[in-house]
Amino acid sequence: MVELDPTIAEKLKRDEHGLVAAIVRQHDTGEVLMLAWMDDEALARTLSTGRATYWSRSRGEYWVKGETSGHAQHVKSVALDCDGDALLVSVDQVGAACHTGERTCFNDHLPLT
């Protein structure tokens, strides 16, 4: 287990499951790629390894993006929002970010009324 720096941990506002939303974007273009979830250990692993690590709510386990697919995320920076309840993870995305095989998970554009 990797421990999160206590000065970072005290700034986080987690949900009832101990998770914080992680918005992931391409570092050089700003393209929004996906939304995932991190707990303290996932964030600590991400910060210490430079590989994006998330908590899978459906599987109940940690996953390193690209570990099985090869579509890795090399972390360039992580920022915490002003409320402490969301992270902005800037990455260099290799291949598709979405589990559907698409570059981004945000392809379903809704009409404005």
Phi, psi and omega per residue, in radians:
M1 nan 2.357 3.090
V2 -1.772 2.305 -3.116
E3 -1.667 2.446 3.105
L4 -1.393 2.425 3.083
D5 -0.916 2.213 -3.097
P6 -1.015 -0.531 3.126
T7 -1.220 -0.504 3.044
I8 -1.364 -0.795 -3.103
A9 -0.998 -0.656 -3.102
E10 -1.227 -0.309 3.134
K11 -1.499 -0.294 -3.061
L12 -1.379 2.417 2.982
K13 -1.969 1.823 -3.058
R14 -1.598 2.749 3.041
D15 -1.361 -3.051 -3.084
E16 -1.134 -0.216 3.099
H17 -1.794 0.105 3.134
G18 1.417 0.341 -3.047
L19 -1.919 2.679 3.060
V20 -2.203 2.387 3.101
A21 -1.169 2.417 3.091
A22 -2.106 1.898 3.080
I23 -1.540 2.222 -3.031
V24 -1.965 2.278 3.125
R25 -2.334 2.746 3.040
Q26 -1.252 2.215 -2.988
H27 -1.088 -0.618 -3.026
D28 -1.659 -0.335 -3.134
T29 -1.945 -0.344 -3.081
G30 1.427 0.014 3.141
E31 -1.020 2.217 3.107
V32 -1.364 2.177 -3.025
L33 -1.767 -0.769 -3.039
M34 -2.928 2.970 3.006
L35 -2.142 2.336 3.098
A36 -2.454 -3.052 -3.085
W37 -2.240 2.479 3.093
M38 -2.267 2.501 2.889
D39 -1.854 -3.049 -3.085
D40 -1.010 -0.735 -3.106
E41 -1.206 -0.706 3.111
A42 -1.070 -0.741 3.110
L43 -1.144 -0.749 3.122
A44 -1.077 -0.743 3.111
R45 -1.105 -0.739 3.134
T46 -1.064 -0.830 -3.110
L47 -1.164 -0.585 -3.072
S48 -1.499 -0.453 -3.082
T49 -1.840 -0.384 -3.058
G50 1.353 0.120 3.063
R51 -1.935 2.269 -3.090
A52 -1.145 2.114 -3.137
T53 -2.136 2.308 -3.061
Y54 -2.233 2.932 3.013
W55 -1.805 2.156 3.100
S56 -1.498 1.993 3.118
R57 -1.201 -0.595 -3.116
S58 -1.311 -0.663 -3.118
R59 -1.647 -0.303 -3.133
G60 1.173 0.691 3.140
E61 -2.674 2.867 3.096
Y62 -1.364 2.607 3.019
W63 -2.502 2.396 3.079
V64 -1.671 2.112 -3.089
K65 -1.010 2.175 3.109
G66 1.618 -0.088 -3.092
E67 -1.041 -0.672 3.112
T68 -1.836 -0.544 -3.073
S69 -1.514 -0.418 -3.026
G70 1.496 -0.067 -3.134
H71 -1.593 1.281 -2.983
A72 -1.370 2.756 3.012
Q73 -2.108 1.982 3.084
H74 -1.648 2.007 -2.999
V75 -1.327 2.243 3.092
K76 -1.736 -0.620 3.093
S77 -2.857 2.787 3.057
V78 -2.342 2.290 3.115
A79 -2.185 2.547 3.099
L80 -1.812 2.352 -3.136
D81 -1.271 2.972 -3.012
C82 -1.099 -0.449 3.126
D83 -1.583 -0.198 -3.139
G84 1.376 0.189 -3.081
D85 -1.921 0.162 3.082
A86 -2.642 2.564 3.096
L87 -1.989 2.524 3.008
L88 -1.952 1.955 -3.090
V89 -1.833 1.992 3.119
S90 -1.685 2.174 -3.006
V91 -2.281 2.859 2.870
D92 -1.777 1.837 -3.075
Q93 -1.441 2.265 3.045
V94 -1.844 1.998 -3.126
G95 1.351 -2.719 -3.083
A96 -1.331 2.487 3.051
A97 -1.580 -0.552 -3.055
C98 -1.520 2.547 3.116
H99 -1.147 -0.227 3.096
T100 -1.429 -0.128 -3.107
G101 1.677 0.000 3.104
E102 -1.457 2.725 3.104
R103 -1.025 -0.770 -3.130
T104 -2.234 2.687 3.078
C105 -1.415 -0.154 -3.056
F106 -1.826 1.257 -3.125
N107 -1.982 -0.154 -3.074
D108 -1.651 1.483 -3.071
H109 -1.355 2.264 -3.106
L110 -1.674 2.501 -3.129
P111 -1.282 2.477 3.028
L112 -1.510 2.440 -3.138
T113 -1.851 nan nan
